[in-house]
Amino acid sequence: MLSEFRDRLAEGDRADQLLAVMVDRLAEAGLVRARGRQRTDSTHVLAAVRRLSRVELVAETMRAALESLAKLDEVWLAGVMAPQWAERYGRPVRHERQPTGAAAVRQYVEQVGADGIALLQAVYGPTACRRGSVSPRWKPASADGKPRLSVLFRRADCRACTARQQCTGNVDGKGRHLLLLPEPLQEIQNRTRSLQQTPEWKRRYALRAGCEATVSETVHAHGLRHCRYRGLAKTHVQQVLTAAGTNIVRLAQHRPDQRPRPRSRLQEIFHALADD
């Protein structure tokens, strides 16, 4: 039976051996060759796992922020935290007894939210523009359902500024308004955008060539993203057999003696424009 065959493949590294034999045979026939490094994080598998409740997610987000700040400056954080925070965020929320009843849950979530606002206000202070105008404290906001930081300058300051028309986001006489990512994410974005302009980054990014098409084929044509079994061993068997099946499909479509299809007139025009 297929289930028994699958169980045998899940033992040890039999599934890997099956794929290795196929790749060796294809290499001996000259149908595949080494192409260098490949990305392994281009897709993910949806499996049956324990999910945190919304209450746990809210509290765990706060605890994760405190853990990150503690690594940066524990002395500063100690002066900011309230005494009750140790009890609420001292260890993972899943280990604590959760409040029961709608009223108690609401009170707990509101308390965590208040703690988060107090922490943000301590972390993010006012900012100044190039002309010296200082904004009020940054406020948490949301854009497209994602957390952002709202920086809004005073309207009176912006209206009196001689560089108002050159200011980003300043229209119709309103105060300048910026939406920023949370500071750790904003720093990562700025650093990454700078790196993307370097030849070394572009060389490394070229390794993705050809990989995206393979990922799309395995996900959309062979259902790789959806796990059909429970357990890592059986999930691994599914991944290996999907890879083997993809190779078989591609091998069946391969025609060494088939001539490439000639370009259409429109394709010739596009090709000529690209060369220019």
C-alpha positions as CSV (number, residue, x, y, z in Angstrom):
1,M,0.0,0.0,0.0
2,L,1.1,3.6,-0.6
3,S,1.0,4.4,3.1
4,E,3.3,1.5,3.9
5,F,5.7,2.6,1.1
6,R,5.7,6.1,2.5
7,D,6.5,4.8,6.0
8,R,9.4,2.9,4.6
9,L,10.8,5.9,2.8
10,A,10.5,7.9,6.1
11,E,13.0,5.6,7.8
12,G,16.5,6.9,8.0
13,D,17.6,8.7,4.8
14,R,15.9,6.4,2.3
15,A,14.0,9.4,0.7
16,D,17.3,11.3,0.2
17,Q,18.9,8.2,-1.3
18,L,16.0,7.9,-3.8
19,L,16.5,11.5,-5.0
20,A,20.3,11.1,-5.0
21,V,20.0,8.0,-7.3
22,M,17.8,10.0,-9.7
23,V,20.2,13.0,-9.8
24,D,23.2,10.7,-10.4
25,R,21.4,9.0,-13.3
26,L,20.5,12.3,-14.9
27,A,24.0,13.6,-14.4
28,E,25.5,10.4,-16.1
29,A,23.1,11.0,-19.0
30,G,24.4,14.6,-19.3
31,L,20.9,16.0,-18.6
32,V,21.8,18.0,-15.4
33,R,24.9,19.8,-14.3
34,A,26.1,21.7,-11.2
35,R,24.7,25.3,-11.1
36,G,26.3,26.5,-7.9
37,R,24.5,27.6,-4.8
38,Q,20.8,27.7,-4.5
39,R,18.5,29.4,-2.1
40,T,16.6,27.3,0.4
41,D,14.3,29.9,2.0
42,S,12.2,30.7,-1.1
43,T,9.1,28.8,0.1
44,H,7.6,27.4,3.2
45,V,5.3,24.5,4.2
46,L,2.0,25.0,6.0
47,A,1.9,22.4,8.7
48,A,-0.3,21.6,11.7
49,V,1.4,23.5,14.6
50,R,0.2,25.1,17.8
51,R,-0.9,28.6,17.4
52,L,-0.7,31.3,20.0
53,S,-3.9,33.1,20.9
54,R,-4.3,36.8,20.1
55,V,-3.9,37.6,23.8
56,E,-0.6,35.6,23.9
57,L,0.6,37.3,20.7
58,V,0.0,40.8,22.1
59,A,1.9,40.0,25.3
60,E,4.7,38.1,23.5
61,T,5.2,41.1,21.2
62,M,5.8,43.3,24.2
63,R,8.1,40.8,25.8
64,A,10.1,40.4,22.6
65,A,10.5,44.2,22.5
66,L,11.8,44.2,26.1
67,E,14.2,41.4,25.3
68,S,15.7,43.3,22.4
69,L,16.0,46.5,24.4
70,A,17.7,44.7,27.2
71,K,20.4,43.5,24.9
72,L,21.0,47.1,23.7
73,D,21.0,49.0,27.1
74,E,19.8,47.2,30.2
75,V,20.6,50.1,32.4
76,W,18.3,52.4,30.4
77,L,15.6,49.8,30.3
78,A,15.7,49.2,34.1
79,G,14.9,52.9,34.6
80,V,12.0,52.8,32.2
81,M,10.2,49.6,33.3
82,A,7.4,49.6,35.9
83,P,7.8,47.1,38.8
84,Q,4.8,45.1,37.6
85,W,6.4,44.4,34.2
86,A,8.6,41.7,35.7
87,E,5.6,39.7,36.7
88,R,3.9,40.2,33.3
89,Y,6.8,39.7,31.0
90,G,9.4,37.9,33.1
91,R,9.0,34.7,31.1
92,P,7.1,33.5,28.0
93,V,3.4,34.2,28.3
94,R,2.5,30.6,27.5
95,H,3.8,29.6,30.9
96,E,1.5,31.9,32.8
97,R,-2.2,31.4,33.7
98,Q,-4.2,33.3,31.2
99,P,-7.2,35.5,32.4
100,T,-10.6,34.0,32.0
101,G,-13.8,35.8,31.1
102,A,-14.3,38.6,28.6
103,A,-13.9,41.4,31.1
104,A,-10.7,40.0,32.5
105,V,-9.2,39.3,29.0
106,R,-10.1,42.9,27.9
107,Q,-8.5,44.4,31.0
108,Y,-5.3,42.3,30.5
109,V,-5.0,43.3,26.8
110,E,-5.6,47.0,27.6
111,Q,-2.9,46.8,30.3
112,V,-0.4,45.3,27.9
113,G,-1.3,48.0,25.3
114,A,-0.8,50.7,27.9
115,D,2.6,49.2,28.7
116,G,3.5,49.2,25.0
117,I,2.6,52.8,24.6
118,A,4.6,53.8,27.6
119,L,7.6,51.9,26.2
120,L,7.3,53.6,22.8
121,Q,7.1,57.0,24.3
122,A,10.3,56.3,26.2
123,V,12.1,55.0,23.1
124,Y,11.0,57.5,20.5
125,G,11.3,61.1,21.4
126,P,10.8,64.2,19.2
127,T,12.7,64.6,15.9
128,A,14.0,67.8,14.2
129,C,13.9,68.7,10.5
130,R,16.8,70.3,8.6
131,R,15.4,73.8,9.3
132,G,15.3,73.2,13.1
133,S,11.6,72.6,13.6
134,V,11.0,69.9,16.3
135,S,8.1,67.5,16.1
136,P,6.1,66.2,19.0
137,R,6.7,62.7,20.2
138,W,6.3,59.9,17.7
139,K,3.0,58.0,17.9
140,P,2.2,54.4,17.0
141,A,0.1,54.1,13.8
142,S,-0.9,51.6,11.3
143,A,-0.6,51.6,7.5
144,D,-1.9,48.7,5.3
145,G,-2.5,46.7,8.5
146,K,1.2,47.0,9.6
147,P,2.7,48.9,12.5
148,R,4.2,52.2,11.7
149,L,5.4,55.3,13.5
150,S,3.7,58.6,12.8
151,V,5.8,61.8,12.9
152,L,3.7,64.9,12.5
153,F,5.2,68.4,12.6
154,R,3.2,71.3,13.8
155,R,1.2,73.2,11.1
156,A,2.3,76.6,12.4
157,D,6.0,75.7,12.1
158,C,5.7,74.3,8.6
159,R,3.6,77.2,7.3
160,A,6.2,79.7,8.4
161,C,9.1,77.7,6.8
162,T,10.6,79.1,3.6
163,A,11.4,75.6,2.4
164,R,7.8,74.3,2.8
165,Q,7.3,73.6,-0.9
166,Q,10.4,71.5,-1.0
167,C,9.5,69.4,2.0
168,T,8.5,65.8,1.5
169,G,4.8,65.1,2.2
170,N,4.0,68.8,2.9
171,V,1.0,69.7,0.8
172,D,-1.9,72.3,1.2
173,G,-0.1,74.0,4.1
174,K,-0.4,71.1,6.5
175,G,2.4,70.1,8.8
176,R,4.9,67.6,7.5
177,H,3.8,64.0,8.2
178,L,6.1,61.0,8.0
179,L,5.3,57.3,8.4
180,L,8.3,55.3,9.5
181,L,8.9,51.7,10.2
182,P,9.6,50.7,13.8
183,E,13.2,51.7,14.5
184,P,14.9,48.2,14.1
185,L,13.1,47.6,10.8
186,Q,13.8,51.1,9.6
187,E,17.5,50.7,10.2
188,I,17.5,47.3,8.4
189,Q,15.7,48.9,5.4
190,N,18.1,51.8,5.2
191,R,21.1,49.5,5.4
192,T,19.7,47.0,2.9
193,R,18.9,49.7,0.3
194,S,22.4,51.0,0.5
195,L,23.9,47.5,0.0
196,Q,21.6,46.9,-3.0
197,Q,23.6,49.5,-4.9
198,T,26.9,47.7,-4.5
199,P,28.4,45.3,-7.2
200,E,28.9,42.7,-4.5
201,W,25.2,42.6,-3.6
202,K,24.2,42.4,-7.2
203,R,26.6,39.5,-7.8
204,R,25.1,37.6,-4.9
205,Y,21.6,38.4,-5.9
206,A,22.3,36.9,-9.3
207,L,22.3,33.5,-7.6
208,R,18.5,33.6,-7.6
209,A,18.4,33.3,-11.4
210,G,16.4,30.3,-12.4
211,C,15.4,29.5,-8.8
212,E,12.1,31.4,-8.7
213,A,10.7,29.5,-11.7
214,T,11.4,26.2,-9.9
215,V,9.8,27.3,-6.7
216,S,6.7,28.5,-8.6
217,E,6.4,25.2,-10.4
218,T,6.7,23.0,-7.3
219,V,4.2,25.2,-5.4
220,H,1.5,25.8,-8.0
221,A,1.8,22.6,-10.1
222,H,2.8,20.1,-7.3
223,G,1.3,21.6,-4.1
224,L,4.6,21.7,-2.3
225,R,3.4,24.5,0.1
226,H,0.7,22.4,1.7
227,C,1.8,19.6,4.0
228,R,-0.2,16.4,3.5
229,Y,1.2,14.5,6.5
230,R,2.0,15.1,10.1
231,G,5.5,14.8,11.4
232,L,8.9,16.0,10.1
233,A,9.9,12.6,8.7
234,K,6.8,12.2,6.5
235,T,6.9,15.9,5.5
236,H,10.5,15.4,4.3
237,V,9.3,12.4,2.2
238,Q,6.8,14.6,0.5
239,Q,9.4,17.2,-0.3
240,V,11.8,14.7,-1.7
241,L,9.2,13.0,-3.8
242,T,7.9,16.3,-5.1
243,A,11.5,17.2,-6.2
244,A,11.8,13.8,-7.9
245,G,8.5,14.2,-9.6
246,T,9.5,17.7,-10.8
247,N,12.6,16.2,-12.4
248,I,10.6,13.5,-14.1
249,V,8.1,16.1,-15.6
250,R,11.0,18.2,-16.8
251,L,12.8,15.2,-18.2
252,A,9.6,14.2,-20.1
253,Q,9.4,17.6,-21.7
254,H,13.1,17.7,-22.6
255,R,13.8,17.2,-26.4
256,P,17.6,17.4,-27.1
257,D,17.0,17.4,-30.9
258,Q,14.2,20.0,-30.8
259,R,15.0,23.3,-32.4
260,P,14.1,26.5,-30.5
261,R,10.9,28.2,-31.7
262,P,11.7,31.2,-33.9
263,R,10.8,34.6,-32.6
264,S,7.7,36.4,-33.7
265,R,7.9,39.7,-35.4
266,L,6.9,41.5,-32.2
267,Q,9.5,39.5,-30.2
268,E,12.1,40.6,-32.8
269,I,11.2,44.2,-32.2
270,F,11.4,43.8,-28.5
271,H,14.8,42.0,-28.9
272,A,16.2,44.8,-31.1
273,L,15.0,47.5,-28.6
274,A,16.7,45.7,-25.7
275,D,19.9,45.5,-27.7
276,D,19.8,49.3,-28.3
